[in-house]
Amino acid sequence: MAAVVETNMQSTPPELLTAADVAKLCGVSVKTIGRWRRLGILPEPRKLGPKAHRYARDEILAWITTTRERGARKRPTNGIRNRNGRRRGP
């Protein structure tokens, strides 16, 4: 007779980070995190309310790793304007 092994199927919810937490991990300002969210540069956040967004810690850490591997300083600049109001980038 085969032994039945029960597995614990409960999964722990992901640790959620605020924009300030993500900014500290990335070494940028909170405004930059908001800009990156609007431009779709960051992983999609969880919406907790109309103005409340939280990021899954494991997704952010994976995103940081992949962006560093492919050259973190080469960020998309389409549509971003400089201080003079001119567009940057291609």
Residue frames as a rotation matrix with the C-alpha (Angstrom) as fourth column:
MET 1
0.584 0.812 0.000 0.00
0.812 -0.584 0.000 0.00
0.000 0.000 -1.000 0.00
ALA 2
-0.240 -0.690 0.683 1.48
0.672 -0.626 -0.396 3.34
0.700 0.365 0.614 -1.05
ALA 3
-0.295 0.054 -0.954 1.91
0.840 -0.462 -0.286 6.05
-0.456 -0.885 0.090 1.53
VAL 4
0.479 0.519 0.708 -0.02
0.749 -0.663 -0.021 9.22
0.458 0.540 -0.706 0.88
VAL 5
-0.547 -0.706 -0.449 2.02
0.823 -0.551 -0.136 12.36
-0.152 -0.444 0.883 1.32
GLU 6
0.646 0.763 -0.013 0.13
0.759 -0.644 -0.099 15.52
-0.084 0.055 -0.995 2.06
THR 7
-0.514 -0.787 0.340 1.66
0.807 -0.579 -0.119 18.72
0.290 0.214 0.933 0.86
ASN 8
-0.113 0.420 -0.901 0.96
0.582 -0.707 -0.402 22.12
-0.805 -0.569 -0.165 2.26
MET 9
-0.131 0.150 0.980 -0.71
0.976 -0.152 0.154 23.92
0.172 0.977 -0.127 -0.63
GLN 10
0.811 0.398 -0.428 -0.94
0.493 -0.859 0.136 27.24
-0.314 -0.321 -0.894 1.16
SER 11
-0.008 -0.815 0.579 1.18
0.867 -0.295 -0.403 29.83
0.499 0.498 0.709 -0.56
THR 12
-0.103 -0.093 -0.990 2.42
0.744 -0.668 -0.015 32.89
-0.661 -0.738 0.138 1.19
PRO 13
0.874 0.443 0.200 1.39
0.466 -0.648 -0.602 36.20
-0.137 0.620 -0.773 -0.35
PRO 14
0.111 -0.891 0.439 4.18
0.798 -0.184 -0.573 38.18
0.592 0.414 0.691 -1.97
GLU 15
-0.120 -0.241 -0.963 5.88
0.788 -0.614 0.056 40.88
-0.604 -0.752 0.264 0.07
LEU 16
0.527 0.417 0.740 4.58
0.796 -0.547 -0.258 44.17
0.298 0.725 -0.621 -1.26
LEU 17
-0.460 -0.780 -0.424 6.71
0.832 -0.545 0.101 47.31
-0.310 -0.306 0.900 -1.52
THR 18
0.620 0.580 -0.529 5.74
0.381 -0.811 -0.444 50.97
-0.686 0.074 -0.723 -1.70
ALA 19
0.836 -0.321 0.445 7.14
0.320 -0.374 -0.871 53.32
0.446 0.870 -0.210 -4.32
ALA 20
0.636 -0.624 0.454 9.50
-0.759 -0.614 0.219 54.68
0.142 -0.484 -0.864 -1.65
ASP 21
0.470 -0.446 0.762 10.80
-0.226 0.773 0.592 51.16
-0.853 -0.451 0.263 -0.97
VAL 22
0.687 -0.173 0.706 11.37
0.685 0.480 -0.548 50.54
-0.244 0.860 0.448 -4.68
ALA 23
0.864 -0.366 0.346 13.09
-0.149 -0.842 -0.518 53.92
0.481 0.396 -0.782 -5.02
LYS 24
0.514 -0.694 0.504 15.54
-0.756 -0.087 0.649 52.98
-0.406 -0.715 -0.569 -2.26
LEU 25
0.443 -0.315 0.839 16.28
0.250 0.943 0.222 49.64
-0.861 0.112 0.496 -3.92
CYS 26
0.634 -0.121 0.764 16.85
0.772 0.044 -0.634 51.31
0.043 0.992 0.121 -7.31
GLY 27
-0.315 -0.791 -0.524 18.71
0.795 -0.522 0.310 54.35
-0.519 -0.319 0.793 -6.00
VAL 28
-0.688 0.192 0.700 16.31
0.429 -0.670 0.606 56.84
0.586 0.717 0.378 -7.60
SER 29
-0.889 0.413 0.200 13.64
-0.445 -0.670 -0.594 59.26
-0.111 -0.617 0.779 -6.40
VAL 30
-0.450 0.828 0.336 9.99
0.335 0.505 -0.795 58.40
-0.828 -0.245 -0.505 -5.75
LYS 31
0.280 0.525 -0.803 9.03
-0.542 -0.604 -0.584 60.70
-0.792 0.599 0.116 -8.65
THR 32
-0.496 -0.539 -0.681 11.19
-0.868 0.284 0.407 58.58
-0.026 0.793 -0.609 -10.96
ILE 33
-0.913 0.226 0.341 9.39
0.144 0.958 -0.249 55.42
-0.383 -0.178 -0.907 -9.79
GLY 34
0.038 0.982 -0.184 6.05
0.111 -0.187 -0.976 57.07
-0.993 0.017 -0.116 -10.59
ARG 35
0.139 -0.079 -0.987 7.32
-0.882 -0.462 -0.087 58.09
-0.449 0.883 -0.134 -14.04
TRP 36
-0.832 -0.503 -0.233 8.66
-0.554 0.752 0.356 54.59
-0.003 0.426 -0.905 -14.72
ARG 37
-0.594 0.698 0.400 5.29
0.292 0.650 -0.701 53.12
-0.750 -0.299 -0.590 -13.65
ARG 38
0.332 0.770 -0.544 3.40
-0.246 -0.486 -0.839 55.41
-0.911 0.412 0.028 -16.05
LEU 39
0.033 -0.414 -0.910 5.81
-0.987 -0.154 0.034 54.61
-0.154 0.897 -0.414 -18.90
GLY 40
0.914 0.392 -0.106 5.54
-0.402 0.910 -0.100 50.86
0.058 0.133 0.989 -18.27
ILE 41
0.068 -0.975 -0.211 9.23
-0.674 0.111 -0.731 50.47
0.736 0.192 -0.650 -17.44
LEU 42
-0.646 -0.266 0.715 8.66
-0.753 0.377 -0.540 48.76
-0.126 -0.887 -0.444 -14.08
PRO 43
-0.874 0.427 -0.232 6.82
0.377 0.897 0.231 45.49
0.307 0.114 -0.945 -13.52
GLU 44
-0.169 0.916 0.364 3.08
-0.049 -0.376 0.925 45.99
0.984 0.138 0.109 -13.19
PRO 45
-0.907 -0.149 0.395 2.14
-0.378 -0.126 -0.917 47.01
0.187 -0.981 0.058 -9.63
ARG 46
-0.507 0.790 -0.346 -0.78
0.826 0.560 0.069 45.61
0.248 -0.250 -0.936 -7.64
LYS 47
-0.524 0.416 0.743 -3.61
-0.231 -0.909 0.347 48.12
0.820 0.010 0.573 -7.32
LEU 48
-0.767 0.239 -0.596 -4.91
0.636 0.413 -0.652 48.31
0.090 -0.879 -0.469 -3.76
GLY 49
0.151 0.805 -0.574 -7.13
0.625 -0.527 -0.575 51.30
-0.766 -0.272 -0.583 -4.40
PRO 50
0.904 0.285 0.319 -7.53
0.424 -0.496 -0.758 54.25
-0.058 0.820 -0.569 -6.77
LYS 51
0.700 -0.681 0.213 -4.20
-0.543 -0.702 -0.460 55.77
0.463 0.206 -0.862 -5.73
ALA 52
0.360 -0.548 0.755 -2.51
-0.729 0.340 0.594 52.90
-0.583 -0.764 -0.277 -3.90
HIS 53
0.718 -0.252 -0.649 0.02
-0.411 0.599 -0.687 50.82
0.562 0.760 0.326 -5.84
ARG 54
0.431 -0.629 0.647 2.32
-0.629 0.305 0.715 48.17
-0.647 -0.715 -0.265 -4.39
TYR 55
0.272 -0.478 -0.835 5.06
-0.837 0.312 -0.451 46.21
0.476 0.821 -0.315 -6.10
ALA 56
0.998 -0.001 -0.062 5.88
0.025 0.920 0.391 42.54
0.057 -0.392 0.918 -5.50
ARG 57
0.529 -0.846 0.064 9.37
-0.591 -0.313 0.743 42.42
-0.609 -0.431 -0.666 -3.98
ASP 58
0.012 -0.548 0.836 10.48
0.293 0.801 0.522 39.34
-0.956 0.239 0.170 -5.91
GLU 59
0.622 0.268 0.736 9.37
0.774 -0.065 -0.630 40.91
-0.121 0.961 -0.248 -9.23
ILE 60
0.954 -0.300 -0.003 11.27
-0.299 -0.952 -0.061 44.13
0.015 0.059 -0.998 -8.49
LEU 61
0.266 -0.907 0.327 14.43
-0.446 0.185 0.876 42.24
-0.854 -0.379 -0.356 -7.53
ALA 62
0.111 -0.165 0.980 14.21
0.692 0.721 0.043 40.16
-0.714 0.673 0.194 -10.72
TRP 63
0.878 0.258 0.404 13.65
0.472 -0.613 -0.634 43.34
0.084 0.747 -0.660 -12.76
ILE 64
0.740 -0.668 -0.084 16.71
-0.560 -0.680 0.472 44.99
-0.373 -0.302 -0.877 -11.17
THR 65
0.041 -0.745 0.665 18.82
0.002 0.666 0.746 41.93
-0.999 -0.029 0.029 -11.98
THR 66
0.276 0.111 0.955 17.74
0.872 0.390 -0.297 41.78
-0.405 0.914 0.011 -15.62
THR 67
0.980 0.081 0.180 18.17
0.154 -0.885 -0.440 45.52
0.123 0.459 -0.880 -16.21
ARG 68
0.496 -0.868 0.017 21.67
-0.565 -0.309 0.765 45.41
-0.659 -0.389 -0.643 -14.74
GLU 69
0.028 -0.477 0.879 22.56
0.378 0.819 0.432 42.48
-0.925 0.320 0.203 -17.00
ARG 70
0.279 0.142 0.950 21.53
0.958 0.032 -0.287 44.30
-0.071 0.989 -0.126 -20.17
GLY 71
-0.676 -0.609 0.414 22.91
0.623 -0.773 -0.120 47.70
0.394 0.177 0.902 -19.21
ALA 72
-0.051 0.749 -0.661 20.87
0.966 -0.132 -0.224 49.51
-0.255 -0.649 -0.717 -16.60
ARG 73
-0.422 -0.170 -0.890 21.85
0.222 -0.972 0.080 53.01
-0.879 -0.163 0.448 -17.73
LYS 74
-0.989 0.134 -0.061 20.23
-0.088 -0.211 0.973 52.58
0.118 0.968 0.220 -21.14
ARG 75
-0.466 0.882 -0.075 16.66
0.438 0.156 -0.885 53.51
-0.769 -0.445 -0.459 -20.26
PRO 76
-0.181 0.479 0.859 13.99
0.950 -0.139 0.278 54.44
0.253 0.867 -0.430 -22.76
THR 77
-0.694 -0.105 -0.712 13.63
0.395 -0.883 -0.254 58.22
-0.602 -0.458 0.654 -23.04
ASN 78
-0.701 0.483 0.525 10.85
0.503 -0.188 0.844 58.52
0.506 0.856 -0.111 -25.61
GLY 79
0.281 0.924 0.261 8.50
0.492 -0.372 0.787 61.31
0.824 -0.093 -0.559 -24.64
ILE 80
0.435 -0.185 -0.881 10.55
0.852 -0.231 0.469 62.51
-0.291 -0.955 0.057 -21.69
ARG 81
0.701 -0.126 0.702 11.36
0.297 -0.843 -0.448 66.19
0.648 0.522 -0.554 -21.88
ASN 82
-0.310 -0.869 -0.386 14.43
0.855 -0.077 -0.514 67.92
0.417 -0.489 0.766 -20.53
ARG 83
-0.275 0.167 -0.947 14.46
0.738 -0.594 -0.319 71.12
-0.616 -0.787 0.040 -18.47
ASN 84
-0.850 -0.093 -0.518 14.16
-0.201 -0.852 0.483 73.26
-0.487 0.515 0.706 -21.61
GLY 85
0.129 0.992 -0.009 10.99
-0.498 0.057 -0.865 71.48
-0.857 0.116 0.502 -22.71
ARG 86
-0.006 -0.201 -0.980 12.70
-0.982 0.187 -0.032 69.64
0.190 0.962 -0.199 -25.54
ARG 87
0.929 0.367 0.040 12.30
-0.369 0.921 0.123 65.93
0.008 -0.129 0.992 -26.09
ARG 88
-0.115 -0.954 0.276 15.16
-0.853 0.238 0.465 63.65
-0.509 -0.182 -0.841 -25.22
GLY 89
-0.134 -0.033 0.990 16.07
0.050 0.998 0.040 60.52
-0.990 0.055 -0.132 -27.05
PRO 90
-0.819 -0.268 0.507 15.51
0.449 0.250 0.858 59.37
-0.357 0.930 -0.084 -30.62
